[in-house]
Amino acid sequence: MLRLCLIFFSIYSFNFFPQSLNKKLDQYLTDYYINKDVPSVSAGLSYDGKIIWIGTRGFSDIENNVQAADKSVYRIASVSKVITAVAIMQLVEQGKLKLDEDIRKYIPYYPTKKWKFTVRQLLSHTAGIRNYKSTGEFESKEYFQSTKETISYLAKDSLQFEPGTKFLYTTLSYNLLAAVIENVSGIPFPDYLQNNIFLPAGMNSTYPDFQRDIIPFRVKGYERNKYRKIQNAALADLSIKIPGGGLLSSVEDLLKFSDSLLKGKLIKPSSLDSMIIPAKLKDGKSVNYGLGFAINMDKSGKKFMSHSGTGTGFSTLLLIYPEEKLASVHLINIRDRNLGEPAYDIAEIYFGNEVIKPKKSIADFLFNFSYEFGIDSALAIYQIIKKDTVNDFNTSKEELLLFGYDLLGIEKYYEAIKFFRLFTTEYPNYAEAFIGLGEAYYKDGNRGLALKSFRQAAKLQPANRYIINMINKLGE
């Protein structure tokens, strides 16, 4: 009888735990989708080689009313770097390249620079290669037909610093890693990924994001304009950054990739371990970035490796807890502020930790309310929201500051002054509130009150160069 009870209890527990976990994750994702007001979000969780949950909410194409699905394919932005880094480590294992060799050994057509730099330094963003020159380059419309053509475009640039002396995050540097892969393996970079990573990991929905290709279930990207309305993201040709920010994938595929990585299907465990050792600069300082992975620790002390991505119209995050054999991912088809980290929250829910319900943006709410009903009505309802025990809104001072700057962004100077005056009374020790008030007065043509506000800000942040420069400018 006791044995039967124990068997019943174990079966009941096995079935109950996943159901209760899925319910919590489903509710979290619904709350996130509604409160963050994103076009869509897709997220998932895997444990010990098994995908235990995937959820998707929203629309992959707002204009055509196409709902996002678990099979939807998102631009994964800089999460692409992890995949390129694993490809490099495969070739290291095969003895075809060495991490500490001069890069020109593997890309002889790359011109000699003032300093030599290595494959390792490219992987860890310490090689001195520049990042984007401008938003125009980030959202480049130019089509590059090959990796070599992209390298030729970048080859004319000087190094930003002596390799190994600084950390400078750059997506463009990963093009050089793709060139290394092509020259060492003898096949094009996309083909190498397909044959050596996507196929072995069972990733059937991961592709280079070539704008002209027809790709099934490709999601459209969005952004918000200065009126905080959702609009189509700018058109961008990602051929300038396929290896470092130009892959498309689904939640399921990224979980498969993570599980294959943890199980040693793509590279040896020792190679993975070497990827999550913090890079060291020549002065002995370490950075929280290894070979293609950021390295972090959660609030409970569990180590995880991760990579986030912010591309044209998309925001992404992949987390892998190697000791716990857990992976979590989120893909969102908008690039915006204060999106939080759903993938991290999802992992925390799995670990049984309390997670704060995603909150609505008080800045967006007040902006829309003031635009329709006026600033006085908006400030009145703000006072009501502050006292609301439901606490649905993010009412942090940082979030409120955004409201003031949103008003400045659409040249509502009178309204911005009204808000910032209230804001500085509520947060008299917050220098940014006085900077905002000074900006509002300055843009409204009142140099005297602008100067007074910046001087008050200087009392709180006397070393702030921007404040000092504005005081000097207004005091002329």
C-alpha positions in Angstrom: 0.0 0.0 0.0 2.8 2.4 0.9 4.6 1.6 -2.3 1.4 2.3 -4.3 1.1 5.6 -2.5 4.6 6.6 -3.2 4.2 5.7 -6.9 1.0 7.7 -7.1 2.7 10.7 -5.3 5.7 10.7 -7.7 3.5 10.5 -10.8 1.2 13.2 -9.4 4.3 15.4 -8.6 5.8 14.8 -12.0 2.6 15.9 -13.8 1.7 18.7 -11.4 5.0 20.6 -11.5 5.2 21.1 -15.2 1.5 22.1 -15.3 1.9 24.6 -12.5 5.2 25.9 -14.1 3.6 26.3 -17.5 0.6 28.1 -16.0 3.0 30.6 -14.3 5.0 31.1 -17.5 1.9 31.5 -19.6 0.5 34.1 -17.3 3.8 36.0 -17.1 4.1 36.1 -20.9 0.5 37.4 -21.2 1.2 40.1 -18.6 4.3 41.0 -20.4 2.7 41.3 -23.8 -0.2 43.4 -22.5 1.7 45.7 -20.1 4.8 46.3 -22.3 2.5 46.8 -25.3 4.9 45.1 -27.8 3.8 43.9 -31.2 4.8 40.3 -30.2 7.0 38.3 -27.9 8.1 34.7 -28.2 9.9 33.0 -25.4 11.0 29.5 -24.3 12.7 27.4 -21.7 14.7 24.1 -21.9 16.1 21.9 -19.3 18.6 19.0 -19.7 18.1 18.7 -23.5 14.3 19.0 -23.4 12.2 22.0 -24.4 9.7 22.3 -21.5 7.9 25.4 -22.5 7.4 27.8 -25.4 4.9 30.7 -25.5 4.1 33.4 -28.1 1.8 36.4 -28.0 1.0 39.1 -30.4 1.5 39.8 -34.1 4.3 39.1 -36.5 2.8 41.5 -39.0 0.5 44.2 -37.7 -0.5 45.6 -41.1 -1.7 42.2 -42.3 -3.1 41.0 -39.0 -0.8 38.0 -38.9 -0.5 36.4 -35.5 2.9 35.4 -34.3 3.4 31.7 -33.6 6.0 29.5 -31.9 7.5 28.8 -35.3 7.8 32.5 -36.1 11.3 33.5 -37.2 12.8 36.7 -35.6 15.9 38.7 -36.3 18.1 37.6 -33.4 20.5 40.6 -33.8 23.7 40.2 -31.7 22.8 36.7 -30.4 24.2 35.8 -33.8 27.7 36.4 -32.3 27.3 33.3 -30.1 26.8 31.1 -33.2 29.7 32.6 -35.0 31.9 32.1 -32.0 31.0 28.4 -31.7 31.9 28.0 -35.4 35.4 29.4 -34.6 35.8 27.1 -31.7 35.0 24.1 -33.9 37.9 25.0 -36.2 40.2 25.5 -33.2 39.3 21.9 -32.0 40.1 20.6 -35.5 43.5 22.2 -35.3 42.8 24.4 -38.3 43.4 27.7 -36.5 44.8 29.1 -33.2 43.1 31.7 -31.1 46.3 33.6 -30.5 47.6 33.8 -34.0 47.8 37.1 -35.9 44.5 37.4 -37.9 46.4 38.0 -41.1 47.6 34.5 -41.1 44.0 33.5 -41.9 42.9 36.5 -43.9 46.0 37.4 -45.9 44.1 40.0 -48.0 43.4 42.0 -44.9 45.9 45.0 -44.8 48.6 45.4 -42.2 47.6 47.7 -39.4 49.6 49.6 -36.8 49.2 46.7 -34.4 48.6 43.0 -34.9 45.5 41.4 -33.4 44.3 37.9 -32.9 41.2 35.7 -33.3 40.8 35.7 -29.5 40.8 39.5 -29.4 38.2 39.6 -32.2 36.0 37.2 -30.2 36.3 39.2 -27.0 35.9 42.7 -28.6 39.4 43.8 -27.6 41.0 43.9 -31.1 40.4 47.7 -31.6 38.0 47.3 -34.5 35.5 50.1 -34.7 31.7 49.8 -34.2 29.1 51.6 -36.3 30.0 55.1 -37.4 26.4 56.2 -37.4 22.7 55.2 -37.3 22.9 55.1 -41.1 25.5 52.4 -41.0 23.6 50.5 -38.3 20.6 50.6 -40.7 22.7 50.2 -43.8 20.8 49.9 -47.1 23.9 48.8 -49.0 24.0 45.2 -50.2 27.3 43.4 -49.8 27.6 40.4 -52.0 30.2 38.5 -50.0 32.2 38.4 -46.8 35.2 39.5 -48.7 33.4 42.6 -50.0 32.4 43.5 -46.4 36.0 43.1 -45.3 37.2 45.4 -48.1 34.7 48.0 -46.9 36.1 47.8 -43.3 39.7 47.3 -44.2 40.4 51.0 -44.7 39.7 51.8 -41.1 42.5 52.3 -38.5 42.4 50.4 -35.2 40.8 52.5 -32.4 43.4 51.4 -29.8 46.2 49.0 -29.2 44.6 45.5 -29.2 44.2 44.0 -25.7 44.2 47.4 -23.9 40.5 48.2 -24.0 37.1 46.6 -24.5 35.0 48.0 -27.4 31.9 46.1 -28.2 31.5 46.0 -32.0 29.3 43.9 -34.3 31.4 44.7 -37.4 34.5 42.9 -36.1 32.7 39.6 -36.4 32.9 39.9 -40.2 36.6 39.2 -39.8 35.7 36.0 -38.0 33.5 35.0 -40.8 36.3 35.6 -43.2 38.6 33.4 -41.1 35.9 30.6 -41.1 35.6 30.8 -44.9 39.4 30.8 -45.6 40.1 28.0 -43.2 37.1 25.8 -44.0 37.1 26.5 -47.7 33.3 27.1 -47.9 31.1 30.2 -47.6 30.2 31.3 -44.1 26.4 30.6 -44.5 27.1 27.1 -45.8 29.5 26.4 -42.9 26.9 27.3 -40.4 24.3 25.2 -42.1 26.5 22.1 -42.3 28.3 22.3 -39.0 25.8 24.0 -36.6 22.3 24.2 -37.9 22.0 20.6 -39.2 23.8 18.9 -36.2 21.7 20.9 -33.7 18.4 20.2 -35.6 17.9 24.0 -36.2 15.5 24.0 -39.2 14.4 27.6 -38.9 17.7 29.6 -38.7 18.9 31.6 -41.7 21.1 34.5 -42.7 18.8 37.5 -42.8 19.3 38.4 -46.4 16.6 41.0 -47.2 15.9 39.7 -50.7 15.4 36.0 -49.7 11.9 34.5 -49.2 12.1 33.2 -45.6 9.1 31.3 -44.2 7.4 32.8 -41.1 9.7 35.9 -41.1 8.5 38.4 -38.5 8.4 42.1 -39.3 10.2 44.6 -37.0 8.9 47.7 -35.4 9.9 50.8 -33.5 8.1 53.8 -31.9 8.1 57.3 -33.3 8.5 60.5 -31.2 4.7 60.3 -30.5 5.3 56.9 -29.0 3.2 55.2 -31.8 4.3 51.9 -33.3 5.6 52.2 -36.8 7.5 49.9 -39.2 11.2 49.8 -38.4 13.6 51.3 -41.0 14.5 49.1 -43.9 17.9 47.7 -43.3 20.1 45.3 -45.4 21.9 43.2 -42.9 24.6 41.9 -45.3 27.1 44.2 -43.6 26.7 42.3 -40.3 25.5 38.7 -40.9 28.1 37.1 -38.5 27.6 39.5 -35.7 24.0 40.6 -35.9 22.3 39.3 -39.0 20.8 35.8 -38.4 17.2 34.9 -38.1 15.9 32.2 -35.8 13.0 30.9 -33.7 12.8 30.3 -30.0 12.8 26.5 -30.6 15.9 26.7 -32.7 17.8 28.7 -30.2 16.9 26.3 -27.4 18.1 23.4 -29.6 21.3 25.3 -30.2 21.8 25.8 -26.4 21.0 22.2 -25.6 23.4 21.0 -28.3 26.1 23.3 -26.8 25.6 22.0 -23.3 25.6 18.3 -24.4 28.8 18.6 -26.4 27.3 18.1 -29.8 28.8 21.2 -31.3 32.0 21.7 -29.4 33.7 19.9 -26.5 32.8 20.9 -22.9 36.4 22.1 -22.4 35.9 24.4 -25.4 32.7 25.8 -24.0 34.4 26.3 -20.6 37.1 28.4 -22.3 34.4 30.6 -23.9 33.1 31.7 -20.6 36.4 32.8 -19.0 36.4 36.6 -18.7 38.8 38.3 -21.2 41.8 40.0 -19.6 43.2 43.3 -20.7 47.0 44.0 -20.8 46.7 46.0 -17.5 45.3 42.9 -15.8 41.7 44.0 -15.6 39.0 41.6 -16.6 35.8 42.3 -18.6 32.5 40.4 -18.2 32.8 39.0 -21.7 34.5 35.8 -22.9 34.7 34.4 -26.4 31.3 35.4 -27.8 29.5 35.2 -24.5 28.8 37.8 -21.8 29.4 36.2 -18.4 27.1 37.0 -15.4 25.8 35.8 -12.1 22.2 35.9 -11.0 21.0 37.2 -7.6 21.2 33.7 -6.2 24.9 33.3 -7.2 24.2 31.0 -10.2 26.6 31.6 -13.1 25.1 32.1 -16.6 26.4 33.0 -20.0 24.3 35.1 -22.2 24.0 37.4 -25.2 21.5 40.1 -25.8 20.6 41.7 -29.2 19.2 45.0 -30.3 18.7 45.2 -34.0 16.6 47.2 -36.4 13.1 46.5 -35.1 14.0 43.7 -32.7 15.2 42.9 -29.2 16.5 39.5 -28.1 18.2 37.7 -25.2 19.6 34.2 -24.8 20.6 32.9 -21.4 22.4 29.6 -20.6 23.0 28.2 -17.1 25.6 25.5 -17.7 25.6 24.0 -14.2 21.8 23.8 -14.1 21.6 22.7 -17.8 19.0 25.4 -18.4 18.4 27.7 -21.3 16.0 30.6 -21.6 15.3 32.9 -24.6 13.1 35.7 -25.7 12.5 37.3 -29.0 10.6 40.6 -29.4 9.8 42.4 -32.7 10.4 45.9 -31.5 13.4 48.0 -30.5 12.3 50.2 -27.6 13.3 51.4 -24.2 12.5 49.6 -20.9 11.6 46.3 -22.3 13.1 44.4 -19.4 14.5 40.9 -19.6 11.8 38.4 -20.0 14.2 35.5 -20.6 15.8 36.2 -17.2 12.4 36.5 -15.5 11.4 33.1 -17.1 14.5 31.5 -15.7 13.8 33.0 -12.3 10.2 31.6 -12.4 11.7 28.1 -13.2 14.0 28.4 -10.2 11.1 29.2 -8.0 12.0 32.8 -7.3 9.5 35.6 -7.0 9.3 37.7 -10.2 7.7 41.2 -10.3 4.8 41.3 -12.7 5.8 43.3 -15.8 4.6 46.9 -15.4 3.0 49.4 -17.8 5.0 52.5 -18.8 3.8 55.5 -16.8 5.7 57.7 -19.3 3.8 56.4 -22.3 0.5 56.5 -20.5 1.0 60.1 -19.3 2.3 61.2 -22.7 -0.8 59.8 -24.5 -3.1 61.2 -21.9 -1.6 64.7 -22.0 -1.7 64.7 -25.8 -5.4 64.0 -25.7 -6.6 65.8 -22.6 -3.9 68.3 -21.7 -1.0 68.4 -19.2 -3.2 69.4 -16.2 -5.3 66.4 -16.6 -2.3 64.2 -17.1 -0.7 65.5 -13.9 -3.9 65.0 -12.0 -4.3 61.4 -13.0 -0.6 60.9 -12.2 -1.4 61.8 -8.6 -4.2 59.2 -8.6 -1.9 56.5 -10.1 0.8 57.1 -7.4 -1.7 56.2 -4.7 -3.1 53.2 -6.6 -2.4 50.0 -4.6 -2.8 47.8 -7.7 0.6 49.2 -8.7 0.3 48.3 -12.4 2.6 51.1 -13.6 6.3 51.6 -13.4 6.4 55.0 -11.6 10.2 55.1 -11.0 11.9 58.5 -11.3 13.8 57.2 -14.3 10.5 56.3 -16.1 9.0 59.6 -15.2 12.0 61.4 -16.6 11.2 59.9 -20.0 7.8 61.5 -20.0 9.4 65.0 -19.6 11.8 64.3 -22.4 9.1 62.9 -24.6 7.3 66.3 -24.2 10.4 68.1 -25.2 10.8 65.8 -28.2 7.5 67.1 -29.7 8.3 70.7 -28.7 5.6 70.9 -25.9 7.8 73.2 -23.9 5.1 74.7 -21.7 3.8 71.2 -20.8 7.4 70.0 -20.2 8.1 72.9 -17.8 4.9 72.2 -15.9 5.9 68.6 -15.5 9.5 69.2 -14.6 8.5 71.8 -12.0 6.4 69.1 -10.3 9.1 66.5 -10.8 11.8 68.6 -9.1 9.6 69.1 -6.0 8.9 65.3 -5.8 12.6 64.5 -6.3 14.6 67.4 -5.0 17.8 65.3 -4.9 17.6 64.0 -8.4 19.9 66.0 -10.6 18.4 64.7 -13.8 15.1 66.3 -12.9 16.7 69.7 -12.7 18.6 69.1 -15.9 15.3 68.3 -17.6 13.8 71.5 -16.2 16.8 73.5 -17.4 16.4 72.0 -20.9 12.7 72.9 -21.0 13.4 76.5 -20.0 16.3 76.8 -22.4 14.2 75.4 -25.3 11.4 77.8 -24.3 13.8 80.7 -24.6 14.0 81.5 -20.8 17.8 81.5 -20.3 17.6 82.9 -16.8 15.4 80.1 -15.3 17.4 77.6 -17.4 20.6 78.8 -15.8 19.0 78.6 -12.3 17.9 75.0 -12.9 21.3 73.9 -14.2 23.0 75.5 -11.1 20.7 73.5 -8.9 21.6 70.4 -10.8 25.3 71.3 -10.3 24.8 71.2 -6.5 23.8 67.6 -6.9 26.3 66.6 -9.6 29.2 69.1 -9.5 31.4 67.0 -11.7 28.8 66.5 -14.5 30.5 67.9 -17.7 27.2 68.5 -19.4 25.9 70.6 -16.5 29.1 72.6 -16.4 29.0 73.3 -20.1 25.4 74.4 -20.0 26.1 76.8 -17.1 29.1 78.3 -19.0 27.0 78.6 -22.2 24.1 80.2 -20.4 26.3 82.5 -18.3 28.0 84.1 -21.3 
